[in-house]
Amino acid sequence: QVQLVESGGGLVQPGGSLRLSCAASGNIFSINVMGWYRQAPGKQRELVARITTGGSTNYVDSVKGRFTISRPNVKTVYLQMNSLKPEDTAVYYCNAHASTWPVSDYWGQGTQVTVSS
């Protein structure tokens, strides 16, 4: 089993920055992809950014150039969010994916990000 705990959310003004953190514990060696998802009110959950064990990254178009995902060690994933916009307001979730058997997805509890003046 893998446990994920997010932190770093909060209220920020447009144009501001936040850094979200995800701390992983448990059987973390089975994980080969980690990412950040978000869900805004009335919308589907969407992938924001992901990173593989090889360091490859992907971003949704709306955050390219503003957000950066990083994984300095196997236990920690960051999402640096700059130039925040009101449309970035959502609950952000850390996700861990195991491609090897048993194929599994793990989710954190979510952290609220609100961008408003």
VEXKE-882333 format. One record per residue: x, y, z of N, C-alpha, C, O in turn. Coordinates in pm, whole numbers, plus 50000, padded with zeros to 5 digits. Example, Ala and Ser with C-alpha at 12.3 -4.5 7.8 and 13.67 -1.06 7.14 Angstrom:
// residues 2
513194943150780512304955050780513204967050780514244966850846512854977550708513674989450714512905000350787513415011450804
//
This chain:
// residues 117
500834988150000500005000050000500875012550000501995012550051500335023149942501005035949935500085046449995498895046849965500645054950078499905066050135500485079150083501695080750073499595088450049499995101349994499355112450076498175111950108500145122350111499665133750186500095146550116501285149050099499115154650076499385167350011499415178650113498785177950218500155189050080500175201050160500565212850071501045210949959500365224850120500805236750051499715244949986499995255849935498495240149987497405247749930497055259850015497515261250128496225268549958495815280350030495195290649939494875287849823495045302649992494485313849919495615322749870496495326649947495575326049741496615334449682495965343849581494965340449519496545355649565496045365249469496475361649327497495355049309495705365749226496145363449088497555368649065497915379449109498335360648993499725363848969500675358649074501895359249055500145353549183500975348349289501445334249264501195328449158502145328649363502735315449350502435306949472502255312049583502375293949451502275284049557503105271949517503315269249399503585264649618504235252049593503505241149669503435241449792502965231549596502305220149657503315208949679504205206749597503165201949790504035190849822503215178149840502095178549889503785167049799503185153949818504215144949884505295142749829503885139750000504765130750073504225116550063503075113950100505025107550012504625093649992505275084550096506405086850138504535074450135505065064450227504455050850193503505050050115505015040450251504555026950222505405020450115506625022550109504765012450029505465005049925505705013949804505165011549696506525024049823506735034049719507575028949603507595035249497508255017949621509135012949515508375007049398508965004549293507085004749413506264999749305505765010849212505215007949106505965023349250505425034749177506385038949066507575040749089505855040348944506695044948833506205057948771506905063848689505015062548808504505075348760503825082448876503045076348950504115095148893503395103248990502925116048922503545120948828501815121148971501265132948908500355140848999500045136749111499945152148947498995160849014497765162348927497865165048807496615160448987495325162648924494615173848997494965177249110493605179448932492795189448999491345188048956491035183248847490465192249044489045192049015488425205149062488395208149181487945212948967487275225448995485785222949008485275213048957485075231849077483625230149092482925228748957483145236848867482095218448943481345216348822482125210548706481595209448596483375206748728484215201448622484745187648657484765183748773485175180448554485785167348572487205168948627487855179248607487655158748696489035158748740489955157648618489725149548528490995165848615491905166048503493345164448549493715168648658494145158448462495565157448487496215171048466496025177348361496965175548564497685188148555499115185748510499595192248417499795176648576501195173648545501525159648595500945154948692502465153148528502935140248573504415138848544504965145648458505055129848618506465127448602506735112548620506185106348711507565106948534507935092948541509225091348619509915101048648509535078848652510795076148721511995079948636513075082748689511825080148504512885084348415513005099348400513925104148334512095106848460512165121248457511355127948347511385140248336510645120248266509795126148163508595132948227508015127748322508215144448174507105152048229506065155148123506385155848004504835157048167503745161348082502895171348158502735170248280502365181148086501535191548145500305193848059500355192747937499215197048125498055201648051498385215347991499105223248051497855218047871498235230147798498035242847880498825252247869497005243247960496655255448032497675259548138497655270948184498575250548177499555253848281500985253848228501905256848304501185250648102502535250348047503195264048058502605274248025504425264048105505155276348125504915282848259505635292148296503925278148333503615283748464503845273948578504285277848686503565261148555503705250848657504905241948627505235239748511505535236948732506645227748717506505216448818506375218948938506525204048769506505192548857507925187348874508715187348780508255183148994509575177749021509475166649123508525166149202510455157649122510515146549215511965144949259512705137049200512355152349361513765151849403514175138649465515365135349464513235131049518513495117749570512225109549557511175114849520512305096749588511175087849567510005090749658508885086449631510225098149766509185100849862508475114149841507445116749905509005122549753508545136449748508275140949606509095138949516507125147049585506785153349458506295167449485505465169649574506805176949409506395190849421505655195249295505885190049186504775204849314504185212049202504355226949230503645232649313505295233049160505505247449172504545254449078504565251948957503725263149132502695270049054502985284949058502925291149164503275290648943503555304848929502495311448841501775304748768502425324648849501485332348768500085326748775499425324648673499635324248896498345317748916497195326348867497215338648878496195319648814495005326048761493775321048836493805310248894492695328848837491485324248905490995310648854490445302848932491195307648727490765294948673491605283148722491255271648694492685285748794493455275148857492815270448988493265260649047491805277349034491135273849159490545259849149489765256949058490925251149241490475237249239491025230149362491855235549435490535218049383491175208949477492215201149400491915195149297493445201349449494545194649383494865181649455494955181249578495015170949377495255157649431496565151949381496875152849262497325146249470498515138749433498115124549394497265118449459498715119449289498425105949239499715098149221500725103549175499665085449257500765076249232500245064249157499215058549194500945060249052500515049348967501585038448962502765041248941501145025948981502015014448969501635006748844500525001648833502555005948749502294998748624502514983748637501964976048559503314979648733503554965448756502424959448839501734966548912502254946348826501184939648899501414940149049502534938049094500394942849128499054946649085499004961249043499454970049116498444963848925498324977448876497424985248971496294981148998497924996349020497205003649124497365018649107498365023449055496365025849152496415040249163496125044249307495235038749372496905053649355496765058549491496545073649487497095080649402495725078449580495355092549582495525098449721495285091849822495945110949723495965118349847494585123949878493635121849803494485130849990493195136050035492785148849964491625152949971493715155149896493445167649826493805179749909493735179550032494185190449840494465203149905493845214249821493995214549699493165223449887492435234049818493365245349778494145250349859493275249249651493955260949600492905270849552492085267549466492925282749608491985293149569492755305349524493575310749598492495309749401493145321449344492085332249330491205331349244492185342449412491165352749416491725365449478492605364949564491205376749432491565389549491490475394549584490615405249643
//
